[in-house]
């Protein structure tokens, strides 16, 4: 029996490159603790500095559970979804409740972001290298056995997932890392046509953060694209869409062309909906997507009498009322509120541009999810939209595609170094609990 050399496996190459990048990024975080303590004249621990603000709320929920309805705290912790808490409690149970809660949260987060990074780059490699995905005209097809190409791309990807701006959230007791992992697995299983598993990942994401429900839109897009690929019907097959009409450019036939195309689109969408409702696995996958949120709402209904308590309690954080999305962005981008929110407003504009680029690169489902998940917080405020956007994962895929399009290796290295330096600056602000990160 021939012995298999695991070191020649593409998965091994990806794993080892990610391990190196991950270790280096965490060493930088540890060094920044020393820098911060030296500059500020403090002696805080790594766990203390990495876990300000909401991390303390997660610590409380992990140790004590959710706030009782009769509690006097106006910022009741019902806004924090339960799956991350449950996983941390299980890990803490394995240590007989001896390990510090912050370290438990950080261990869970770091494992989650590493898993997310691994399957995320596998998704991208599959898309750009498998013949199944060569219908994407902009795809760059390479040989996966090319060690240099794999290493370069994995290092770029690892730098984005482990050391890009705002990715320090994925090392603290926050839900970002777990949320990213479930989103990555959702798109990975969609790519493998395992839609029920993708629905399960969406259910898990929706039990981690409310925006996870929005993956249902990405799933519908994936199902539609799969339907169009597998059951393509030529326009010219319709009796009302003859070749002479469709190819004619005269004004007299223009309305016939439009009618033919509209009827064709309607016919295709009608057939797609029929297939959804007559294919159990598709219907189950769609129904699974918001399951995590529905289960949490059921718990809240019996726990505090309000299934939407996670939403109603938000008033304790956000009192302002603006016109949804447009009004919020207008107020922020024109400097009518705090300077930090002006920055966040323009960051959101940049995010929408990235999603537009992703559409041009045919990342349709990811772009749809990114846009919808950004519109949700913009219905009330731009507060924390930077971390929400980066934490939606798909934004990072867009940035990776933009960087990967650059042929000049020196410029790519310069961009990665610049992103890491920005991350280190933000990390210093994070250690200092600076309001610019809120």
Secondary structure as UniProt FT lines:
FT   HELIX           6..8
FT   HELIX           10..40
FT   HELIX           46..50
FT   HELIX           54..64
FT   TURN            69..70
FT   HELIX           77..79
FT   HELIX           83..94
FT   TURN            95..97
FT   HELIX           101..129
FT   HELIX           131..133
FT   TURN            134..135
FT   TURN            137..138
FT   TURN            144..145
FT   HELIX           147..163
FT   TURN            165..166
FT   HELIX           167..171
FT   HELIX           176..191
FT   TURN            192..193
FT   HELIX           195..206
FT   TURN            207..208
FT   HELIX           210..214
FT   HELIX           215..230
FT   HELIX           235..237
FT   TURN            239..240
FT   HELIX           243..247
FT   HELIX           251..253
FT   HELIX           254..278
FT   HELIX           280..288
FT   TURN            289..290
FT   HELIX           291..304
FT   TURN            307..308
FT   HELIX           309..312
FT   HELIX           313..316
FT   TURN            324..325
FT   HELIX           326..333
FT   TURN            334..335
FT   HELIX           339..360
FT   TURN            361..362
FT   HELIX           364..377
FT   TURN            378..380
FT   TURN            383..384
FT   HELIX           385..390
FT   TURN            391..392
FT   HELIX           394..404
FT   HELIX           409..431
FT   TURN            432..433
FT   HELIX           435..437
//
